[in-house]
Amino acid sequence: MIATTLMAALPELGHLKDKRLSALVGVAPLNRESGRYCGKRRIWGGRAAVRAVLYMGALVAVRYNPVLKVFYERLLARP
């Protein structure tokens, strides 16, 4: 399902660099800054269908893959 969605909804997959692709999908934190104003970085925009499929795949991987589960728990424990 993930591969099918990526191929169908993201035809630019082999042609863009990593940062541009993550911004296109909507998983890259983007700044909202102007002059002296310094806002928080938020993830917005992008292709919602691709982002939703990647999110569900990550949830399943963290739940059932022991290596990724340990990595995820280590990331959560970081200050």
N, C-alpha and C positions, 0 to 999 in steps of 0.2 A: 504494500500500500504506500509506503514512504517513497520507494523508488518510482512507482508509477506517478505519484503526485509531483515529485520533483521533475520528472521528465516532461509531464504534460503542462504543468503550470510555470515552469522555469526553463524556457528554451535557451536562455543565456548562460546556462550552467557551465559549459566548457569554454566560454569566451571572455568572462569577466574575472577580474582579480578578486581575492577573498574579501577585502573591505567593501568593495562596491557591491558584491553579491550579498553580503550580510545586510547592507543597508537596503538593498532591493527587496529582500525577504522581510525585513523589519525586525531583525534581532540585534542590530547594532545600536548602542546607546548614542543618542544625538544630543548635542549641546543646544541650549536655548540661551545664548548670550548675545548681548549687544552693548557696546561701550563699557560702562561700569557695571551694568547689570550682569550678575552671574547666577543663572538658574541651575536647577538640577538636571542631570542627564536622565533622559527618559527614552524608552523604546516606543516608537510610534510609527505609523505608516506601514508601507510594505504590503505584501500579499498575504492576507489573513488565512487563506486556505493552506498555504505552504507552512506558515508559522504554526497553525493548529496541529498539522500532521507531525511536524518536528517535535512539538511539545509533547504530544501523546506518545511518540516513539521514545522520547527521553524518559518519560514516566515509567513506561514498561521496562526499559533497559535498567533503570535504577532499581526497580522492584525485583527483577528476575536474574540479572547478571551480577554475580557476586563481586567481580572485579570493579565494575562501575558503581556498585552499591558502596563499597569501601571508599572509593574515590569521592563519591557524593557526600558521604558522611564526614570525611576529612575536610571537604570544602565547607560544610556547614559548621564545623567546629572551629574554623579559623576566626580570629577576632576581627 
